């Protein structure tokens, strides 16, 4: 499309609140420079609001994060960015938190006006519900910058997209770590279902897409595009502070979280940490040995599971029953077809038993493969199955695009 094709008209386009973190240069500035005779309307404070405006016809198209209500929308997801747990507490940044850990600390959350519809908060609330918990922030504000200022002062923890951690919005004393079960902001271009865009808005959408891909392909990109990793560090690090590096520990103590509460772990023998859902973790376990091996038998870490979780076979059986029901329900709701759901033992470190679950779903004309470890367990089998199905659904809805041409390659979720 040339500049001569846009001699007038208005481009109406909705944006998510964090658009500046992904669009390297100002979208309005670039568009206006190229098409000076076209008027521009860029609106939207939150993805839920933008999606609703597009569905109602108030806006022609927009860039949002998923999930949003999509009954009347066509979605094309170009990229996704990981949501991170943000804290000023060094101890809480040592290991990726579970959703139970997250619910157990004071929270400072933003987008207060959209608390029930904001995509990130919807995902967090759904995860918490599956774990039998509720997210109840001690402070709610409208803007990310306000939330981060409060987190920096120690009033609580929060969440933010990885792209924002590389911006000036990130206070120097904060740490950001991934969740134990990863969460993502999935970016998507949306339009009203079946609507033909005006030339100006179509060009605005194309320019937003190109700007996003250009940014994410560059050195400061943080997202993944169509499941292909563009630039995603394994773990966010504060390069100027060696004590922020993964694996750093003080000489004689470290910290962990047990049953949702911070626990100081010393070097003392047989230190026990209670786990959510029962069971316990024994650190520096030392037990007397007899016979030829008389003395002490030492284990660095010994995981003791609740008796009612059973062994690997019993746990896997319960998981399969629950996960198969959840996957079949998912396929019925989303228009997919469950081809298979199986579990297998895979090689583990030091001969440990590791069980992985693999699901194959036919969705949007593509064969999609989803694989995750389920043993050793982190939750009761039925809860783990619900989480597994929830992550599967997120992957199907945000990472699978309709088959193009002769592309028959399976989609790895």
N, C-alpha and C positions, 0 to 999 in steps of 0.2 A: 504494500500500500504506500503510495507516495504522498508527499505533503499536499499536492494539488487535489487529492481525493477528499481532504478535510478542509474545505474553505469556510466552514461555519458549523453551527450546531453546538450541542452541549454534551459533554461526557460526564455521566453520573456514575460514580463508583464508590463502593463502601470499603472501608479498611478496618482491620482489627487494630486494637489499641497499640500493640507492640510492633506495628508495621515498620517503624524506623529501624528496628534491630535487624531486619532482614533485607530491606531495600537500601542498598549502599548509598545511593544518591536520591535526593528528593524527587518523588514521582511527579508531583505537580510541576516542579521546576523543569524537569526534562520534557514533560509533555507540552508545556506552554512554550518552551523554547522551540520545539519542533513544529508546533501547530498554534501559532499566535492568534489565529482567528477563531479558535474553538474555546468556548466557555467550559469551566471545570467545576464540578461539585463532588468533593471528597468528604464523605460523612461517616459517622459511626464511632461509638465509644467502646463497644464490646461486640464480640463475634455473634452472640445471641441476638443482639439488637440489629446488627447488619444483616444476618440471615433472615430475620423476620421482615425487614424492610424490602429485601430482594423478593421474598415469597409473596409479599402483598403488592408488589409492583411499584413501590415508592422509589426503589433503586433498580437499575437494570442488572447490575452484577456487582461482585465484591470479592475481597480476599478475607477469609475467616480462618479460625482454627476449629477443628472438630473435637467432640461431637456437637452438632446443632440439630434442631428439628429440620428434617430434610424431606418431608412428605411432598412438597411442591417445588423441589430444587433439583437441578442437575449439578453434580459435584465432580470436580477434577482435582485430585490432590497432587500437587507437584513436589511437596517436600514435607518433612516432619522434623521437629526439634525436641530434644529430651527435656522434660521437666525435672528440676533438681531441688533437693531439700537444702535450704539455706539457713545457716546458724552462725552465731558468734561464739558458740561454745565448742572449744577444740575437741572435747571428749566426745560430743555427739557427732562430730564429723569424721571419726575414725573409721566407721564402718557404714555401709549403706543401710538406711533404716527401713524396717518393715512398716506397713500401714499402721500396725499397732503401736510401734515406737512413735510414729508421727502423731497419732491421736493422744499420746500420753504426755506430750510436752506442751507448754504454753505456745499458742499460735497467734501470729499476726498476719491476717489475710487481707487482700485488697479486692477491688471490684465489689464493694459492699452492696451497691445498688443492684448487682446481678448475682447475688450470692447463690441463688437456686438454679440459675441458667448459665452461668459462666462455664465454658467447656472444661477448663482445668479443675474447677471446683466440683463439677458434676462427676468427673472421673474419680477424684479423691473421695467424694461422698459414696460413690458406688463401691469402691474398694473397702471403705470403712464398714459399710453395711454388710458386705460379705464376711468380714471378720468379726461381726457382732459389735462394732464400735460406732461412735459418732464423732464427727469433727465439730468441735465447739471452740472457735477462736476466742481469745480473751480480748482482742482488739480487732476491729474491722475498719478499714479505710477505703477510699476510692482508688488511690493511685499507688502503683508499685514503688515509686520513689519514697512515698510517705511510709509504706510498710518497711522498706529496707532501712530507712533511718531509725525506726523503732527497733528493728532486729539488731542493728548495729549497737544500740544502747543497751541491749540485753533484755528487752521486754518479752521476747519470744522468738520462735522460728517461723519460717515462711517457705514458699516455693517460688521458683522463677524459671523461665526458659533459659537454656544454656547460652543462647545468643546474647541475652541481657547481661550475663556475667562478664562478657568481654567489653561491655560499654562503660561509660562514665557513671552510670547509675549504680554500679557495684561498689559499695564501701570497701575500703582496703582490709578491714579486720574481719570480713565475713568469709566463711568457707561454704562451698557448695558441693554436694555429693549426690550421686544417683540414688534412686530408691532401689531397694532389694529386688522388687518386682517393677521393672522400668515403666515409667509413664511418659507419654509424648504429647506435645502440641502438634497435631497434624494440620498443616496449612492446606487450604483448598480454595480454588476459584469456584464461585457459585453464580448461577443465574437461575431465573425462574424457569421451571420445566417447560421445554418446547419453545421458549421465547427466542426470537431472532433479535440480536443486539443491533443497536444503531451503529453506523460506521465509527463514530467518535468513541463510543463506549467499547466497541470491539477492539479498537486500537489501544485504548487505555488498558484493557485486560491483557492484551498481548505484551504491552510494554511492562506491566507489572510482572508478568510471567518471566520475561527476559531478564528483568532486573533481579528477580529472586534467584533465578538459576545462575546468573553472573556472579552474584554475591556469594552464594553457597558453594560455587566452584572455586572461589578465590581463597586466599590464605586466612581470611577471617570468617569463612563459612563454618557453621556448626551443625547444620541439619543433614538429613539424608534425603536423597531424591529418588523416588520409586524404589526404595529399598537399597539403593546403591550408596554406600558410604562416601560422602564427599570430603568432609573434614570433621572428624568427631574424636577428640582426644579421649583416651580410655578413662581418664579421671581428671577433672579440673584441678589445676594446681596453681597456687600463688607462687610465681617463679622467684619472687624476691624474699620468700620466707622459707628456709629449709625445714622448719618444723611443720610445714603444711604438707610435705611430701607424703605420699602413701607409704605406709609401713613404718613411719617414724614412731618411736616410743620413748618415753622417759626411761631413765636408767632402771628404776625399780618398781614403777607402777604404770598401769594403763587403765582404760575405762571401757565399759561395755554397757549394754542395755539388756536387762533381764525382766521379763514380765512387764515391759513398758516403763521400767524405772531405771535411772542411771545406777550402775554398779561399779565400784572401784575394785579392780583386780590387782592384788599384790602378788608378790612372788611366793606367798605362803602355800604349803602343800594342801591339796584337797579343797581348794576354794570352789564353792558351789554357786551357780547362777541359776535361779529359777527361770523357766521358759514359759512363754504364753501357751496356753492350752495344756499345761502339764509337762512333766519331764524336767530335766535339769542338765546343766553343762558343768562338768567337773574339770577345773583348770589345775594343771600340775598335780595330777592324781598320783599318789604314792601308796602302794599296798605291799604288805609283807609277802615275800615268796618263800617257799619251803623246798626241801629236796635239793636237787643238784643246782637249782637256781636260787638258793637261799640268799636273802638280802631284801632289797626293795625293787618292786616292779614299778616303773615310772611311765605314765602316759601324759603327753603334753596336754591333750584335750580328750575328754571322754564324754560323749553324748549319750545320755540315758533317756530313752523315750518313754512316754506313758504306756502302761501295760495294755490299755484298751486300744492302742493304735495297732497292735499286732506287729508281726514281722513283715518283711518285704512282700511276700506273697499275699497275705491277708490285706495289707494296705493297698496293694495294686488292684486286687479284686474289687474292693469298695470304691476306689478311685474310678475304675473303668465303668462300673455301673452308673455312678453319678455323672461322670463326664460324658458318657454316651447319651444319656437323657438330655443333658444341657446342650450338647452339640446338635442333636436332632431338633430340639426346640429352636436353636439359633438358625438352623438351615430353613426351617419352616417359616420363621419370621422374616428372614432376609432373602429368601428365594434361592438358596443353595441346595446342594445335594451332598450328603455325607457318604463318602466312598469307603472310608475305613478309619478305625481308631484302635491302635494297638500299643502295647507296652513291651519293651525289651530291655534286657540287662546289657549295659554297655561298660567298657573298661573304665575302672576308677583308679585313683591313686592308691598305692600300697595295697592293692588287692581288695579295696572296699567294694561293697555292692552298690551299684548305681543303676537306677531304673529311669528310663526316658519314655515319655508318651508321645506318639506321633499320630497326627490327625491329617487326613487327606480330604479336602472338600472341593467340589466343582462349583465355581462361583464366577459369575460374569464371563462365562466362556473360558475360564482359566482353571487349571488344576493347581490347587494351592496346598502347600505342605507346611504344617506347623509342628514343631518339635520342642519339647521342654523337659527338663529333668523333674522327677517327682519324688525320688528317693535317693538320699536320705531326706526325710520330710521336714517341712517347716510349719505345717498346719495339719489338722485332722484331714483325713482323705476326702471327705465330702466338701469341706471348705476349700481344699486345694483344687478340687475339680471345678468348683464354681469360679475360682480365680482364673484357672486355666481357660475355661470357656469365655470368660470376659476378655482376656487378652487376645484370644483367637478372634473374637468378634471385632475388636478394635483393629486388628491386623487386616481382616477381610474388608472392612468398610473404608479403611484409609490407605491401604497399600496395593489394592488390586484394581487395575484399570481394565476396561474391556479389551479383548484380544484385537491386536492390530495386524492386518495382513496375514502372513503365514506364521506369525510368532506363536509357537506351541510350547515354548519352554515353560516348565512349572514355575510357580511363584513361591519362593521360600519366605515364609513369614517369620 
